[in-house]
Amino acid sequence: MRKLKPRRHPNVLTTQAGNDVVLNDPRTRMVHLLNVTAAAVWNLCDGRHTPDEIAQSIKMQFLIPAAQDVDADVRDLLARLNQSGLLEGVDG
């Protein structure tokens, strides 16, 4: 089975707010605020990166304690973004 590569839903509007990113979904009128790490994940949801590749990039970009399970954190964030209808091409 091929690994899916998540991509941002084309209707979601993205605005930079300092170090954070604001996602506005006009379909649901919901607004979501992403911190700098979640914003980095969001920016990699371009349909070209697998969740594993996204996690690897986050590990390289940020000083994250070795004990933290970045892979699980990225999968959890992708699942939450997908549940909110903000992504396409995500398992589950």
PDB file with one MODEL, atoms N, CA, C and O in Angstrom:
MODEL        1
ATOM      1  N   MET A   1       0.834  -1.176   0.000  1.00  0.00           N
ATOM      2  CA  MET A   1       0.000   0.000   0.000  1.00  0.00           C
ATOM      3  C   MET A   1       0.886   1.250   0.000  1.00  0.00           C
ATOM      4  O   MET A   1       1.872   1.321   0.735  1.00  0.00           O
ATOM      5  N   ARG A   2       0.531   2.221  -0.820  1.00  0.00           N
ATOM      6  CA  ARG A   2       1.337   3.441  -0.882  1.00  0.00           C
ATOM      7  C   ARG A   2       1.011   4.348   0.297  1.00  0.00           C
ATOM      8  O   ARG A   2      -0.094   4.328   0.840  1.00  0.00           O
ATOM      9  N   LYS A   3       1.999   5.136   0.672  1.00  0.00           N
ATOM     10  CA  LYS A   3       1.778   6.089   1.770  1.00  0.00           C
ATOM     11  C   LYS A   3       1.138   7.344   1.195  1.00  0.00           C
ATOM     12  O   LYS A   3       1.595   7.892   0.192  1.00  0.00           O
ATOM     13  N   LEU A   4       0.085   7.781   1.843  1.00  0.00           N
ATOM     14  CA  LEU A   4      -0.590   8.992   1.399  1.00  0.00           C
ATOM     15  C   LEU A   4       0.223  10.214   1.789  1.00  0.00           C
ATOM     16  O   LEU A   4       0.956  10.216   2.778  1.00  0.00           O
ATOM     17  N   LYS A   5       0.068  11.244   0.984  1.00  0.00           N
ATOM     18  CA  LYS A   5       0.793  12.490   1.213  1.00  0.00           C
ATOM     19  C   LYS A   5      -0.234  13.599   1.439  1.00  0.00           C
ATOM     20  O   LYS A   5      -0.874  14.064   0.496  1.00  0.00           O
ATOM     21  N   PRO A   6      -0.388  14.017   2.697  1.00  0.00           N
ATOM     22  CA  PRO A   6      -1.425  15.004   3.002  1.00  0.00           C
ATOM     23  C   PRO A   6      -1.171  16.339   2.314  1.00  0.00           C
ATOM     24  O   PRO A   6      -0.033  16.768   2.126  1.00  0.00           O
ATOM     25  N   ARG A   7      -2.276  16.975   1.948  1.00  0.00           N
ATOM     26  CA  ARG A   7      -2.183  18.312   1.349  1.00  0.00           C
ATOM     27  C   ARG A   7      -3.283  19.188   1.946  1.00  0.00           C
ATOM     28  O   ARG A   7      -4.356  18.722   2.330  1.00  0.00           O
ATOM     29  N   ARG A   8      -2.966  20.464   2.003  1.00  0.00           N
ATOM     30  CA  ARG A   8      -3.917  21.433   2.544  1.00  0.00           C
ATOM     31  C   ARG A   8      -5.153  21.485   1.638  1.00  0.00           C
ATOM     32  O   ARG A   8      -5.036  21.442   0.414  1.00  0.00           O
ATOM     33  N   HIS A   9      -6.330  21.578   2.251  1.00  0.00           N
ATOM     34  CA  HIS A   9      -7.550  21.727   1.462  1.00  0.00           C
ATOM     35  C   HIS A   9      -7.488  23.083   0.765  1.00  0.00           C
ATOM     36  O   HIS A   9      -7.142  24.080   1.399  1.00  0.00           O
ATOM     37  N   PRO A  10      -7.818  23.140  -0.530  1.00  0.00           N
ATOM     38  CA  PRO A  10      -7.659  24.398  -1.273  1.00  0.00           C
ATOM     39  C   PRO A  10      -8.551  25.535  -0.794  1.00  0.00           C
ATOM     40  O   PRO A  10      -8.254  26.696  -1.078  1.00  0.00           O
ATOM     41  N   ASN A  11      -9.626  25.245  -0.083  1.00  0.00           N
ATOM     42  CA  ASN A  11     -10.519  26.311   0.386  1.00  0.00           C
ATOM     43  C   ASN A  11     -10.072  26.946   1.696  1.00  0.00           C
ATOM     44  O   ASN A  11     -10.607  27.980   2.094  1.00  0.00           O
ATOM     45  N   VAL A  12      -9.099  26.341   2.369  1.00  0.00           N
ATOM     46  CA  VAL A  12      -8.653  26.852   3.663  1.00  0.00           C
ATOM     47  C   VAL A  12      -7.718  28.041   3.449  1.00  0.00           C
ATOM     48  O   VAL A  12      -6.743  27.953   2.703  1.00  0.00           O
ATOM     49  N   LEU A  13      -8.024  29.136   4.105  1.00  0.00           N
ATOM     50  CA  LEU A  13      -7.219  30.354   4.000  1.00  0.00           C
ATOM     51  C   LEU A  13      -6.190  30.364   5.120  1.00  0.00           C
ATOM     52  O   LEU A  13      -6.513  30.091   6.276  1.00  0.00           O
ATOM     53  N   THR A  14      -4.959  30.680   4.771  1.00  0.00           N
ATOM     54  CA  THR A  14      -3.852  30.681   5.729  1.00  0.00           C
ATOM     55  C   THR A  14      -3.333  32.101   5.896  1.00  0.00           C
ATOM     56  O   THR A  14      -3.049  32.785   4.913  1.00  0.00           O
ATOM     57  N   THR A  15      -3.209  32.544   7.147  1.00  0.00           N
ATOM     58  CA  THR A  15      -2.696  33.876   7.450  1.00  0.00           C
ATOM     59  C   THR A  15      -1.622  33.765   8.523  1.00  0.00           C
ATOM     60  O   THR A  15      -1.807  33.077   9.527  1.00  0.00           O
ATOM     61  N   GLN A  16      -0.504  34.441   8.306  1.00  0.00           N
ATOM     62  CA  GLN A  16       0.567  34.488   9.303  1.00  0.00           C
ATOM     63  C   GLN A  16       0.183  35.484  10.387  1.00  0.00           C
ATOM     64  O   GLN A  16      -0.275  36.587  10.089  1.00  0.00           O
ATOM     65  N   ALA A  17       0.370  35.097  11.646  1.00  0.00           N
ATOM     66  CA  ALA A  17       0.077  35.973  12.786  1.00  0.00           C
ATOM     67  C   ALA A  17       1.257  35.892  13.742  1.00  0.00           C
ATOM     68  O   ALA A  17       1.234  35.126  14.705  1.00  0.00           O
ATOM     69  N   GLY A  18       2.282  36.682  13.474  1.00  0.00           N
ATOM     70  CA  GLY A  18       3.515  36.578  14.251  1.00  0.00           C
ATOM     71  C   GLY A  18       4.176  35.254  13.944  1.00  0.00           C
ATOM     72  O   GLY A  18       4.400  34.931  12.777  1.00  0.00           O
ATOM     73  N   ASN A  19       4.494  34.477  14.974  1.00  0.00           N
ATOM     74  CA  ASN A  19       5.075  33.150  14.768  1.00  0.00           C
ATOM     75  C   ASN A  19       4.016  32.087  14.514  1.00  0.00           C
ATOM     76  O   ASN A  19       4.340  30.968  14.116  1.00  0.00           O
ATOM     77  N   ASP A  20       2.761  32.427  14.741  1.00  0.00           N
ATOM     78  CA  ASP A  20       1.669  31.475  14.593  1.00  0.00           C
ATOM     79  C   ASP A  20       1.037  31.595  13.208  1.00  0.00           C
ATOM     80  O   ASP A  20       1.316  32.529  12.455  1.00  0.00           O
ATOM     81  N   VAL A  21       0.187  30.636  12.897  1.00  0.00           N
ATOM     82  CA  VAL A  21      -0.560  30.650  11.645  1.00  0.00           C
ATOM     83  C   VAL A  21      -2.036  30.479  11.980  1.00  0.00           C
ATOM     84  O   VAL A  21      -2.406  29.647  12.808  1.00  0.00           O
ATOM     85  N   VAL A  22      -2.868  31.276  11.328  1.00  0.00           N
ATOM     86  CA  VAL A  22      -4.314  31.185  11.491  1.00  0.00           C
ATOM     87  C   VAL A  22      -4.886  30.524  10.244  1.00  0.00           C
ATOM     88  O   VAL A  22      -4.628  30.955   9.120  1.00  0.00           O
ATOM     89  N   LEU A  23      -5.672  29.466  10.464  1.00  0.00           N
ATOM     90  CA  LEU A  23      -6.361  28.785   9.372  1.00  0.00           C
ATOM     91  C   LEU A  23      -7.831  29.151   9.456  1.00  0.00           C
ATOM     92  O   LEU A  23      -8.452  29.018  10.510  1.00  0.00           O
ATOM     93  N   ASN A  24      -8.383  29.608   8.351  1.00  0.00           N
ATOM     94  CA  ASN A  24      -9.787  29.992   8.296  1.00  0.00           C
ATOM     95  C   ASN A  24     -10.460  29.114   7.252  1.00  0.00           C
ATOM     96  O   ASN A  24     -10.104  29.147   6.074  1.00  0.00           O
ATOM     97  N   ASP A  25     -11.428  28.337   7.692  1.00  0.00           N
ATOM     98  CA  ASP A  25     -12.165  27.466   6.779  1.00  0.00           C
ATOM     99  C   ASP A  25     -13.524  28.099   6.502  1.00  0.00           C
ATOM    100  O   ASP A  25     -14.425  28.004   7.335  1.00  0.00           O
ATOM    101  N   PRO A  26     -13.690  28.749   5.340  1.00  0.00           N
ATOM    102  CA  PRO A  26     -14.950  29.429   5.053  1.00  0.00           C
ATOM    103  C   PRO A  26     -16.132  28.470   4.903  1.00  0.00           C
ATOM    104  O   PRO A  26     -17.284  28.887   5.019  1.00  0.00           O
ATOM    105  N   ARG A  27     -15.858  27.198   4.647  1.00  0.00           N
ATOM    106  CA  ARG A  27     -16.941  26.214   4.513  1.00  0.00           C
ATOM    107  C   ARG A  27     -17.629  25.972   5.844  1.00  0.00           C
ATOM    108  O   ARG A  27     -18.841  25.761   5.888  1.00  0.00           O
ATOM    109  N   THR A  28     -16.862  26.002   6.936  1.00  0.00           N
ATOM    110  CA  THR A  28     -17.415  25.733   8.267  1.00  0.00           C
ATOM    111  C   THR A  28     -17.435  26.975   9.154  1.00  0.00           C
ATOM    112  O   THR A  28     -18.010  26.960  10.243  1.00  0.00           O
ATOM    113  N   ARG A  29     -16.807  28.043   8.685  1.00  0.00           N
ATOM    114  CA  ARG A  29     -16.648  29.284   9.458  1.00  0.00           C
ATOM    115  C   ARG A  29     -15.847  29.060  10.734  1.00  0.00           C
ATOM    116  O   ARG A  29     -16.009  29.780  11.720  1.00  0.00           O
ATOM    117  N   MET A  30     -14.984  28.054  10.701  1.00  0.00           N
ATOM    118  CA  MET A  30     -14.122  27.751  11.847  1.00  0.00           C
ATOM    119  C   MET A  30     -12.753  28.381  11.625  1.00  0.00           C
ATOM    120  O   MET A  30     -12.259  28.454  10.500  1.00  0.00           O
ATOM    121  N   VAL A  31     -12.153  28.836  12.724  1.00  0.00           N
ATOM    122  CA  VAL A  31     -10.810  29.401  12.706  1.00  0.00           C
ATOM    123  C   VAL A  31      -9.945  28.542  13.619  1.00  0.00           C
ATOM    124  O   VAL A  31     -10.365  28.167  14.714  1.00  0.00           O
ATOM    125  N   HIS A  32      -8.739  28.233  13.161  1.00  0.00           N
ATOM    126  CA  HIS A  32      -7.810  27.386  13.907  1.00  0.00           C
ATOM    127  C   HIS A  32      -6.490  28.131  14.031  1.00  0.00           C
ATOM    128  O   HIS A  32      -6.017  28.722  13.061  1.00  0.00           O
ATOM    129  N   LEU A  33      -5.892  28.109  15.220  1.00  0.00           N
ATOM    130  CA  LEU A  33      -4.608  28.759  15.465  1.00  0.00           C
ATOM    131  C   LEU A  33      -3.542  27.685  15.651  1.00  0.00           C
ATOM    132  O   LEU A  33      -3.673  26.809  16.506  1.00  0.00           O
ATOM    133  N   LEU A  34      -2.486  27.760  14.840  1.00  0.00           N
ATOM    134  CA  LEU A  34      -1.383  26.805  14.916  1.00  0.00           C
ATOM    135  C   LEU A  34      -0.152  27.483  15.489  1.00  0.00           C
ATOM    136  O   LEU A  34       0.210  28.583  15.072  1.00  0.00           O
ATOM    137  N   ASN A  35       0.493  26.823  16.449  1.00  0.00           N
ATOM    138  CA  ASN A  35       1.761  27.353  16.956  1.00  0.00           C
ATOM    139  C   ASN A  35       2.847  27.143  15.903  1.00  0.00           C
ATOM    140  O   ASN A  35       2.579  26.585  14.838  1.00  0.00           O
ATOM    141  N   VAL A  36       4.041  27.576  16.188  1.00  0.00           N
ATOM    142  CA  VAL A  36       5.108  27.569  15.188  1.00  0.00           C
ATOM    143  C   VAL A  36       5.434  26.155  14.710  1.00  0.00           C
ATOM    144  O   VAL A  36       5.710  25.955  13.527  1.00  0.00           O
ATOM    145  N   THR A  37       5.406  25.182  15.601  1.00  0.00           N
ATOM    146  CA  THR A  37       5.715  23.810  15.197  1.00  0.00           C
ATOM    147  C   THR A  37       4.592  23.228  14.350  1.00  0.00           C
ATOM    148  O   THR A  37       4.846  22.606  13.318  1.00  0.00           O
ATOM    149  N   ALA A  38       3.357  23.427  14.782  1.00  0.00           N
ATOM    150  CA  ALA A  38       2.216  22.945  13.998  1.00  0.00           C
ATOM    151  C   ALA A  38       2.157  23.648  12.646  1.00  0.00           C
ATOM    152  O   ALA A  38       1.778  23.038  11.646  1.00  0.00           O
ATOM    153  N   ALA A  39       2.532  24.928  12.610  1.00  0.00           N
ATOM    154  CA  ALA A  39       2.565  25.663  11.345  1.00  0.00           C
ATOM    155  C   ALA A  39       3.599  25.065  10.391  1.00  0.00           C
ATOM    156  O   ALA A  39       3.371  25.010   9.183  1.00  0.00           O
ATOM    157  N   ALA A  40       4.725  24.620  10.926  1.00  0.00           N
ATOM    158  CA  ALA A  40       5.741  23.979  10.082  1.00  0.00           C
ATOM    159  C   ALA A  40       5.194  22.687   9.485  1.00  0.00           C
ATOM    160  O   ALA A  40       5.450  22.379   8.321  1.00  0.00           O
ATOM    161  N   VAL A  41       4.442  21.931  10.283  1.00  0.00           N
ATOM    162  CA  VAL A  41       3.793  20.719   9.763  1.00  0.00           C
ATOM    163  C   VAL A  41       2.803  21.104   8.668  1.00  0.00           C
ATOM    164  O   VAL A  41       2.792  20.496   7.598  1.00  0.00           O
ATOM    165  N   TRP A  42       1.980  22.101   8.931  1.00  0.00           N
ATOM    166  CA  TRP A  42       0.982  22.572   7.963  1.00  0.00           C
ATOM    167  C   TRP A  42       1.647  22.950   6.640  1.00  0.00           C
ATOM    168  O   TRP A  42       1.162  22.586   5.569  1.00  0.00           O
ATOM    169  N   ASN A  43       2.740  23.669   6.720  1.00  0.00           N
ATOM    170  CA  ASN A  43       3.423  24.101   5.498  1.00  0.00           C
ATOM    171  C   ASN A  43       3.972  22.933   4.690  1.00  0.00           C
ATOM    172  O   ASN A  43       4.135  23.042   3.474  1.00  0.00           O
ATOM    173  N   LEU A  44       4.257  21.817   5.353  1.00  0.00           N
ATOM    174  CA  LEU A  44       4.754  20.630   4.651  1.00  0.00           C
ATOM    175  C   LEU A  44       3.620  19.765   4.104  1.00  0.00           C
ATOM    176  O   LEU A  44       3.876  18.771   3.425  1.00  0.00           O
ATOM    177  N   CYS A  45       2.392  20.125   4.388  1.00  0.00           N
ATOM    178  CA  CYS A  45       1.240  19.390   3.842  1.00  0.00           C
ATOM    179  C   CYS A  45       0.939  19.929   2.443  1.00  0.00           C
ATOM    180  O   CYS A  45      -0.044  20.635   2.218  1.00  0.00           O
ATOM    181  N   ASP A  46       1.811  19.571   1.527  1.00  0.00           N
ATOM    182  CA  ASP A  46       1.733  20.085   0.164  1.00  0.00           C
ATOM    183  C   ASP A  46       1.472  18.990  -0.867  1.00  0.00           C
ATOM    184  O   ASP A  46       1.547  19.234  -2.071  1.00  0.00           O
ATOM    185  N   GLY A  47       1.165  17.777  -0.389  1.00  0.00           N
ATOM    186  CA  GLY A  47       0.921  16.666  -1.292  1.00  0.00           C
ATOM    187  C   GLY A  47       2.180  15.996  -1.794  1.00  0.00           C
ATOM    188  O   GLY A  47       2.115  15.090  -2.625  1.00  0.00           O
ATOM    189  N   ARG A  48       3.331  16.435  -1.295  1.00  0.00           N
ATOM    190  CA  ARG A  48       4.607  15.855  -1.735  1.00  0.00           C
ATOM    191  C   ARG A  48       5.341  15.128  -0.629  1.00  0.00           C
ATOM    192  O   ARG A  48       6.334  14.449  -0.893  1.00  0.00           O
ATOM    193  N   HIS A  49       4.874  15.254   0.613  1.00  0.00           N
ATOM    194  CA  HIS A  49       5.570  14.663   1.757  1.00  0.00           C
ATOM    195  C   HIS A  49       4.671  13.666   2.482  1.00  0.00           C
ATOM    196  O   HIS A  49       3.490  13.931   2.705  1.00  0.00           O
ATOM    197  N   THR A  50       5.233  12.527   2.843  1.00  0.00           N
ATOM    198  CA  THR A  50       4.517  11.560   3.672  1.00  0.00           C
ATOM    199  C   THR A  50       4.571  12.032   5.126  1.00  0.00           C
ATOM    200  O   THR A  50       5.389  12.887   5.463  1.00  0.00           O
ATOM    201  N   PRO A  51       3.718  11.492   5.982  1.00  0.00           N
ATOM    202  CA  PRO A  51       3.811  11.841   7.405  1.00  0.00           C
ATOM    203  C   PRO A  51       5.197  11.568   7.992  1.00  0.00           C
ATOM    204  O   PRO A  51       5.682  12.349   8.811  1.00  0.00           O
ATOM    205  N   ASP A  52       5.836  10.476   7.586  1.00  0.00           N
ATOM    206  CA  ASP A  52       7.191  10.182   8.081  1.00  0.00           C
ATOM    207  C   ASP A  52       8.185  11.249   7.647  1.00  0.00           C
ATOM    208  O   ASP A  52       9.052  11.646   8.426  1.00  0.00           O
ATOM    209  N   GLU A  53       8.064  11.714   6.411  1.00  0.00           N
ATOM    210  CA  GLU A  53       8.961  12.765   5.914  1.00  0.00           C
ATOM    211  C   GLU A  53       8.704  14.084   6.635  1.00  0.00           C
ATOM    212  O   GLU A  53       9.639  14.830   6.924  1.00  0.00           O
ATOM    213  N   ILE A  54       7.449  14.368   6.923  1.00  0.00           N
ATOM    214  CA  ILE A  54       7.109  15.584   7.670  1.00  0.00           C
ATOM    215  C   ILE A  54       7.729  15.528   9.064  1.00  0.00           C
ATOM    216  O   ILE A  54       8.326  16.503   9.519  1.00  0.00           O
ATOM    217  N   ALA A  55       7.588  14.392   9.739  1.00  0.00           N
ATOM    218  CA  ALA A  55       8.162  14.241  11.087  1.00  0.00           C
ATOM    219  C   ALA A  55       9.675  14.401  11.053  1.00  0.00           C
ATOM    220  O   ALA A  55      10.251  15.044  11.930  1.00  0.00           O
ATOM    221  N   GLN A  56      10.316  13.827  10.057  1.00  0.00           N
ATOM    222  CA  GLN A  56      11.777  13.940   9.940  1.00  0.00           C
ATOM    223  C   GLN A  56      12.192  15.400   9.757  1.00  0.00           C
ATOM    224  O   GLN A  56      13.175  15.846  10.347  1.00  0.00           O
ATOM    225  N   SER A  57      11.456  16.129   8.954  1.00  0.00           N
ATOM    226  CA  SER A  57      11.754  17.544   8.739  1.00  0.00           C
ATOM    227  C   SER A  57      11.587  18.346  10.032  1.00  0.00           C
ATOM    228  O   SER A  57      12.397  19.227  10.324  1.00  0.00           O
ATOM    229  N   ILE A  58      10.549  18.047  10.799  1.00  0.00           N
ATOM    230  CA  ILE A  58      10.315  18.744  12.070  1.00  0.00           C
ATOM    231  C   ILE A  58      11.466  18.466  13.032  1.00  0.00           C
ATOM    232  O   ILE A  58      11.940  19.372  13.717  1.00  0.00           O
ATOM    233  N   LYS A  59      11.910  17.224  13.081  1.00  0.00           N
ATOM    234  CA  LYS A  59      13.045  16.869  13.947  1.00  0.00           C
ATOM    235  C   LYS A  59      14.286  17.665  13.577  1.00  0.00           C
ATOM    236  O   LYS A  59      15.066  18.040  14.452  1.00  0.00           O
ATOM    237  N   MET A  60      14.477  17.924  12.296  1.00  0.00           N
ATOM    238  CA  MET A  60      15.663  18.651  11.842  1.00  0.00           C
ATOM    239  C   MET A  60      15.526  20.153  12.072  1.00  0.00           C
ATOM    240  O   MET A  60      16.531  20.828  12.293  1.00  0.00           O
ATOM    241  N   GLN A  61      14.300  20.697  12.026  1.00  0.00           N
ATOM    242  CA  GLN A  61      14.075  22.143  12.150  1.00  0.00           C
ATOM    243  C   GLN A  61      14.079  22.652  13.589  1.00  0.00           C
ATOM    244  O   GLN A  61      14.458  23.795  13.846  1.00  0.00           O
ATOM    245  N   PHE A  62      13.657  21.801  14.525  1.00  0.00           N
ATOM    246  CA  PHE A  62      13.441  22.255  15.894  1.00  0.00           C
ATOM    247  C   PHE A  62      14.279  21.449  16.875  1.00  0.00           C
ATOM    248  O   PHE A  62      14.558  20.273  16.643  1.00  0.00           O
ATOM    249  N   LEU A  63      14.671  22.075  17.953  1.00  0.00           N
ATOM    250  CA  LEU A  63      15.378  21.377  19.026  1.00  0.00           C
ATOM    251  C   LEU A  63      14.338  20.702  19.909  1.00  0.00           C
ATOM    252  O   LEU A  63      13.777  21.323  20.811  1.00  0.00           O
ATOM    253  N   ILE A  64      14.093  19.449  19.646  1.00  0.00           N
ATOM    254  CA  ILE A  64      13.054  18.705  20.348  1.00  0.00           C
ATOM    255  C   ILE A  64      13.720  17.668  21.237  1.00  0.00           C
ATOM    256  O   ILE A  64      14.603  16.947  20.771  1.00  0.00           O
ATOM    257  N   PRO A  65      13.323  17.568  22.507  1.00  0.00           N
ATOM    258  CA  PRO A  65      13.921  16.570  23.403  1.00  0.00           C
ATOM    259  C   PRO A  65      13.805  15.162  22.811  1.00  0.00           C
ATOM    260  O   PRO A  65      12.791  14.808  22.210  1.00  0.00           O
ATOM    261  N   ALA A  66      14.851  14.381  22.992  1.00  0.00           N
ATOM    262  CA  ALA A  66      14.899  13.030  22.420  1.00  0.00           C
ATOM    263  C   ALA A  66      13.749  12.161  22.909  1.00  0.00           C
ATOM    264  O   ALA A  66      13.302  11.265  22.193  1.00  0.00           O
ATOM    265  N   ALA A  67      13.273  12.414  24.108  1.00  0.00           N
ATOM    266  CA  ALA A  67      12.201  11.595  24.677  1.00  0.00           C
ATOM    267  C   ALA A  67      10.843  11.856  24.015  1.00  0.00           C
ATOM    268  O   ALA A  67       9.926  11.045  24.143  1.00  0.00           O
ATOM    269  N   GLN A  68      10.715  12.967  23.320  1.00  0.00           N
ATOM    270  CA  GLN A  68       9.433  13.303  22.702  1.00  0.00           C
ATOM    271  C   GLN A  68       9.249  12.496  21.423  1.00  0.00           C
ATOM    272  O   GLN A  68      10.160  12.417  20.599  1.00  0.00           O
ATOM    273  N   ASP A  69       8.082  11.901  21.257  1.00  0.00           N
ATOM    274  CA  ASP A  69       7.769  11.083  20.087  1.00  0.00           C
ATOM    275  C   ASP A  69       7.203  11.977  18.985  1.00  0.00           C
ATOM    276  O   ASP A  69       5.989  12.135  18.858  1.00  0.00           O
ATOM    277  N   VAL A  70       8.096  12.552  18.199  1.00  0.00           N
ATOM    278  CA  VAL A  70       7.704  13.490  17.146  1.00  0.00           C
ATOM    279  C   VAL A  70       6.821  12.801  16.112  1.00  0.00           C
ATOM    280  O   VAL A  70       5.855  13.390  15.627  1.00  0.00           O
ATOM    281  N   ASP A  71       7.148  11.561  15.774  1.00  0.00           N
ATOM    282  CA  ASP A  71       6.351  10.839  14.783  1.00  0.00           C
ATOM    283  C   ASP A  71       4.890  10.737  15.234  1.00  0.00           C
ATOM    284  O   ASP A  71       3.975  10.984  14.449  1.00  0.00           O
ATOM    285  N   ALA A  72       4.681  10.378  16.487  1.00  0.00           N
ATOM    286  CA  ALA A  72       3.317  10.266  17.021  1.00  0.00           C
ATOM    287  C   ALA A  72       2.641  11.632  17.080  1.00  0.00           C
ATOM    288  O   ALA A  72       1.454  11.755  16.780  1.00  0.00           O
ATOM    289  N   ASP A  73       3.401  12.661  17.468  1.00  0.00           N
ATOM    290  CA  ASP A  73       2.840  14.013  17.536  1.00  0.00           C
ATOM    291  C   ASP A  73       2.386  14.484  16.156  1.00  0.00           C
ATOM    292  O   ASP A  73       1.314  15.074  16.022  1.00  0.00           O
ATOM    293  N   VAL A  74       3.199  14.225  15.131  1.00  0.00           N
ATOM    294  CA  VAL A  74       2.848  14.627  13.763  1.00  0.00           C
ATOM    295  C   VAL A  74       1.618  13.850  13.296  1.00  0.00           C
ATOM    296  O   VAL A  74       0.702  14.436  12.718  1.00  0.00           O
ATOM    297  N   ARG A  75       1.589  12.547  13.537  1.00  0.00           N
ATOM    298  CA  ARG A  75       0.420  11.744  13.144  1.00  0.00           C
ATOM    299  C   ARG A  75      -0.845  12.256  13.836  1.00  0.00           C
ATOM    300  O   ARG A  75      -1.907  12.335  13.218  1.00  0.00           O
ATOM    301  N   ASP A  76      -0.727  12.607  15.135  1.00  0.00           N
ATOM    302  CA  ASP A  76      -1.870  13.121  15.883  1.00  0.00           C
ATOM    303  C   ASP A  76      -2.348  14.450  15.303  1.00  0.00           C
ATOM    304  O   ASP A  76      -3.548  14.655  15.122  1.00  0.00           O
ATOM    305  N   LEU A  77      -1.422  15.340  15.016  1.00  0.00           N
ATOM    306  CA  LEU A  77      -1.792  16.634  14.441  1.00  0.00           C
ATOM    307  C   LEU A  77      -2.449  16.451  13.078  1.00  0.00           C
ATOM    308  O   LEU A  77      -3.471  17.076  12.794  1.00  0.00           O
ATOM    309  N   LEU A  78      -1.870  15.600  12.232  1.00  0.00           N
ATOM    310  CA  LEU A  78      -2.459  15.352  10.911  1.00  0.00           C
ATOM    311  C   LEU A  78      -3.871  14.787  11.048  1.00  0.00           C
ATOM    312  O   LEU A  78      -4.764  15.157  10.287  1.00  0.00           O
ATOM    313  N   ALA A  79      -4.074  13.902  12.006  1.00  0.00           N
ATOM    314  CA  ALA A  79      -5.406  13.330  12.226  1.00  0.00           C
ATOM    315  C   ALA A  79      -6.397  14.411  12.650  1.00  0.00           C
ATOM    316  O   ALA A  79      -7.536  14.434  12.183  1.00  0.00           O
ATOM    317  N   ARG A  80      -5.960  15.309  13.539  1.00  0.00           N
ATOM    318  CA  ARG A  80      -6.853  16.385  14.002  1.00  0.00           C
ATOM    319  C   ARG A  80      -7.167  17.365  12.872  1.00  0.00           C
ATOM    320  O   ARG A  80      -8.310  17.797  12.724  1.00  0.00           O
ATOM    321  N   LEU A  81      -6.153  17.715  12.075  1.00  0.00           N
ATOM    322  CA  LEU A  81      -6.387  18.604  10.934  1.00  0.00           C
ATOM    323  C   LEU A  81      -7.328  17.943   9.928  1.00  0.00           C
ATOM    324  O   LEU A  81      -8.198  18.600   9.358  1.00  0.00           O
ATOM    325  N   ASN A  82      -7.149  16.653   9.719  1.00  0.00           N
ATOM    326  CA  ASN A  82      -8.001  15.912   8.797  1.00  0.00           C
ATOM    327  C   ASN A  82      -9.437  15.851   9.319  1.00  0.00           C
ATOM    328  O   ASN A  82     -10.381  16.055   8.556  1.00  0.00           O
ATOM    329  N   GLN A  83      -9.607  15.573  10.609  1.00  0.00           N
ATOM    330  CA  GLN A  83     -10.949  15.527  11.217  1.00  0.00           C
ATOM    331  C   GLN A  83     -11.665  16.864  11.086  1.00  0.00           C
ATOM    332  O   GLN A  83     -12.891  16.915  10.984  1.00  0.00           O
ATOM    333  N   SER A  84     -10.896  17.936  11.089  1.00  0.00           N
ATOM    334  CA  SER A  84     -11.472  19.277  10.955  1.00  0.00           C
ATOM    335  C   SER A  84     -11.747  19.640   9.503  1.00  0.00           C
ATOM    336  O   SER A  84     -12.272  20.718   9.222  1.00  0.00           O
ATOM    337  N   GLY A  85     -11.396  18.747   8.576  1.00  0.00           N
ATOM    338  CA  GLY A  85     -11.646  18.995   7.159  1.00  0.00           C
ATOM    339  C   GLY A  85     -10.633  19.908   6.499  1.00  0.00           C
ATOM    340  O   GLY A  85     -10.886  20.440   5.418  1.00  0.00           O
ATOM    341  N   LEU A  86      -9.479  20.095   7.145  1.00  0.00           N
ATOM    342  CA  LEU A  86      -8.478  21.029   6.635  1.00  0.00           C
ATOM    343  C   LEU A  86      -7.492  20.382   5.676  1.00  0.00           C
ATOM    344  O   LEU A  86      -6.752  21.079   4.981  1.00  0.00           O
ATOM    345  N   LEU A  87      -7.476  19.049   5.632  1.00  0.00           N
ATOM    346  CA  LEU A  87      -6.522  18.316   4.800  1.00  0.00           C
ATOM    347  C   LEU A  87      -7.237  17.370   3.851  1.00  0.00           C
ATOM    348  O   LEU A  87      -8.392  16.997   4.055  1.00  0.00           O
ATOM    349  N   GLU A  88      -6.510  16.995   2.808  1.00  0.00           N
ATOM    350  CA  GLU A  88      -6.918  15.937   1.891  1.00  0.00           C
ATOM    351  C   GLU A  88      -5.774  14.931   1.839  1.00  0.00           C
ATOM    352  O   GLU A  88      -4.623  15.288   2.089  1.00  0.00           O
ATOM    353  N   GLY A  89      -6.079  13.686   1.521  1.00  0.00           N
ATOM    354  CA  GLY A  89      -5.037  12.678   1.336  1.00  0.00           C
ATOM    355  C   GLY A  89      -4.421  12.168   2.613  1.00  0.00           C
ATOM    356  O   GLY A  89      -3.216  11.919   2.663  1.00  0.00           O
ATOM    357  N   VAL A  90      -5.234  12.005   3.665  1.00  0.00           N
ATOM    358  CA  VAL A  90      -4.732  11.520   4.951  1.00  0.00           C
ATOM    359  C   VAL A  90      -5.473  10.238   5.296  1.00  0.00           C
ATOM    360  O   VAL A  90      -6.685  10.145   5.103  1.00  0.00           O
ATOM    361  N   ASP A  91      -4.737   9.241   5.810  1.00  0.00           N
ATOM    362  CA  ASP A  91      -5.381   8.017   6.297  1.00  0.00           C
ATOM    363  C   ASP A  91      -6.277   8.335   7.480  1.00  0.00           C
ATOM    364  O   ASP A  91      -5.966   9.185   8.315  1.00  0.00           O
ATOM    365  N   GLY A  92      -7.413   7.620   7.527  1.00  0.00           N
ATOM    366  CA  GLY A  92      -8.270   7.665   8.712  1.00  0.00           C
ATOM    367  C   GLY A  92      -8.973   8.948   8.884  1.00  0.00           C
ATOM    368  O   GLY A  92      -9.726   9.115   9.844  1.00  0.00           O
TER     369      GLY A  92
ENDMDL
END
